[in-house]
């Protein structure tokens, strides 16, 4: 089953909403709807396969778990990864007859997501370049000093004109690529057999990409060598003890509470020592 025109249009619409400031800024747009884990649910609902959508979204999210955009620098566009990469990955998994929860399916999804993310960077900068035109209109209105013109122009520049940029560089490419995805995945199935070198290479590279994402996250978060113990405990809980994310989170809350109590005692210790010293002085004075 491929992607029909209605599904492609919905995917294109969410690709626009995933980055428009009008969706509540980057919190609801880029950092919620644009994340593969959340977008996997949306894509699954649109394509009628929620389970596969969430599994594929989680597999791709591991690769981009530490992705940030400092100063507007974008190494990969998660908007394209989510609403182009996930649908194509679902089609590829179906075409190859893979179990969505298998390692092969995760590797295939991660590889397709990485490829589309690189392509999406071009679309991201295309959107940003066209938005400069609308910003120029806004600055011109501000320089004019006419308050009535400013009140009419600024909302137009913030919430209306950017739709043109996103339709050109998000909506249309997403619709076209998703509609063409079925034929491209069919060619992959015909010319790239599962036991061939190309597919095995794709699976191998894809299986390594989540490790890269986690490594980048560790590099950003870990400040001291002993911090590795915390990460090691989490992986141990998952791999050895079989704890899921909810159980691991509850255990983490328990240790966080212990750490909070210890820090509170450290903070209160100088005050307690001062009170004890003052009490001792008072007792000595009374004895005298």
N, C-alpha and C positions, 0 to 999 in steps of 0.2 A: 504494500500500500504506500503510495507516494503522498506528496503534499499538493492539495488542490488550491485553487486561487483564493478561496476564502481563508484558508489556513495561512497562506503566504501573506495575505493582506494583514491579518491579525499579528503575525510575527513581525512584519514591517512596522506596524503601529507601536508595538511594545519596544521595538528597537529605538524608535523615536522617543518614546516616553522614558526610556531608561537613562536618558541624558539631558532632557530638557529641564531648565531651571523652573519652569512653570509647574513641574510635578512636585514642588516642595523643596526645590534645591537638590543638592547632591545626595542628601540623606535618603529621600524616597526614590529618587531617580537612579543615579549612578551607583550608590552604595547599597541599594536594596534590589530594585528591579533589574539592575545591570549585573548583579552577581550571579554566576552560574548556578549556585546552589538554589537561589530563589527562582531564577529564570528557568531552571530545569522543571520546577513545578508548573510554571506558566506554560512552557512548551509542551509538557506532558498533557496538560488540560486541553490545549489547542489541538494536539495531534491524537488525542484519545488514548494515550498510553502513559498514565501518570507515573506508574512504577518505573518504567524505563527512563522517563524524563528525569526523575529525581536521582536515579542511580547514575545516569550519565552526567547530570549536573554536579553531583558530588565528586565524581572522578575528575572532571575538568576543574572544579573549584580548588582541588589540592594543588594544581599547577599554579594557580593565580591567587593563592591564599594570602600572599604577602605583597600583592601588587598595589603600589601607590603611584600617584601622579604628582611628584614634587615639581612645582613651578610649571605645570602643564606638560612636563616631559612624559610621553607615553611610549612604553616599549611594546605593549600589546593592548588592543582595544577589547575590553571584556564585553562591551555591547555587541560587537560582532561575534565574539566567541560564544555568547549566550544564545543569541537569536538567529545565528547562521550556523555556528559550529555544532550546537546541540541537535538541531533538526537533522543536519547532515549525518551526524554520528548515529542518531537513531535509525535513519534509513540504512546506513552502512551495516549496522549491527543486525538489522532485520534481513538485509540482502545476504549477508554472510552466514545467517542462521546461528549466530552466537547467543550464548546465554548472557543477558545484560549484566549480570553480577559476576561474570567470569573475569579473570585477569586479562584475557585477550580482548574482551570488549572494552575494558577500562583503558588498555593501551591504545586501542584504535581510537577511542573517544578523545583521549589526551592528545594524540598526534594530530587529529583533524582540528581540534580546538586550537592548538598552537599554530597550525598553518593559517587558519582563518583569522586568528588574533593578529598575526603579522599583516595580513591583507587589510584588516580593519583599521590598522594604524593610518593607512593612507586615507581611508574614509574619515577618520577622526580629524586629521589635519585639513582635509577638504572642508569639513563642516566649520572648523575654527577659522579658516581663511575667509569663507563666505560671511561668517558672522562679523568679521571686521568691517564689512560694508555697512551692516546695520549699526554697529558702534559708531561709525563715522557720521551717520545720520543723527544719532543721539548727541554726539559732541557738537555737531553743527547747531542743533537746537539749543543746547546749553550755552554756547558762545553767543547766540543771538540775544539772550537775555529776556526774551518774551515769555512770561510765565504761562500764559495760555497755550502757547505752542509747546512749551516744555511738558506741561501736564498731558497733552495729547500724544506727544512723540515718545516719551519714555516708556509708558505701558506698551506701546506698539513695538518698540525696539526690544523690550524685555520678553514679551509673551506672544507676539503675533509673527513678526518677521522671522524669528529663528526657525519657525516651522518650515519655511522655504528651504533653509539650509538642511534641516533634518530630513525633509522629504527627498531632497536631491541626493544626499550622501548617506542616509540611513534607510529610509523607507523603500525607495526604488531599488537600490542594490540588494537589500534583504529579500524583497519579493522576487526579483529576477533570479538570484542565486538559489533560493529555496525551491522555486519552480523548476529550475534546471538541475537541481540536486539529484532527482530520481534517475535521470538519464546518466549523470556522471557516476553515481553509485553503481548503476547497472554495468557501465563500462569497467569499473573497478572489479566487479564480480566476475566479468567475462575474461578480462585480460590479466588479472592479478589473483591467481588461485591462492587458497589459504596456506598451502604447503610450499608456496614459492618463496624465493629469497626476498622479494620486495615486501610482501606482507609480513614475513618474519622480522625483517628489519624494522618495519613500521611498528609492530607490536613491541619489539625490544626497546626502541627509542621511547615509545609512549609509556612503557612501564617505568622508565627512569625519570620522566618529567615530574611526577608528584614528589619524588625525592628532592628535586631541584627547588620546587616551591616551598617545601618544608625547611630546606636548608636556608633559603633566603629569609624565611620567617625567623628562624633561630638566630641568624646573623643580626637581625634588627632588634630582637627582644633580649637575647642573652648578653649580659654585661660582665658577669663574673664566672669563673670556671665552675663554681659550685652550682650555678644555675642549671647546668646540664643535668644535675641529679633530678631536678624537678621534671624536666622533659623525659628523662629516662624512666621515672616512676610512671608517668602517663602511658608511655609505650608499653611498659611492663604490665600495667593493669589491663590494657587492651589485648596484648599478644599472649600473655601467659595465663592471666586469670580470667580472660574472656569477658571483661567488663565492657558494656556498651557506653555510649557517650553520656547518657543520663547518670548511670552509676558512677562513672569517672568524675562527672561534674559534682555529684554529691560528696564524694570523697575529697575532692578539691576544696569544696566549701568547708568541710570539717578541718582540714589542715590550715585553710585561710583563717578560720576562727581561732585556732591555736596560735598562729603567728600574730594575729591581732592582739590577743591577750598578752603575749610575750612583749610586744612592742609597747603596749600600754603600761606594763610593769616597768619597762626600761625608762619610759618617760616620767612615770610617777616616782621612781626610786630617788632622785635628788631631793624632791620635795619631802618624801618620807624620812630621808636621812636628816634633813634640816629640822623637821618637826621633832624627831627623836633627840637631836642635839639640844634643841631648845628646852624640851621637857627635862632632859638630864641636868641642864644648867639650873632650871627652876628648882629641881629637887635638891641640888647642892646648896643653893642659896637658902632654902628652908632649913636644911640641916644646920647651917651656920647660925 
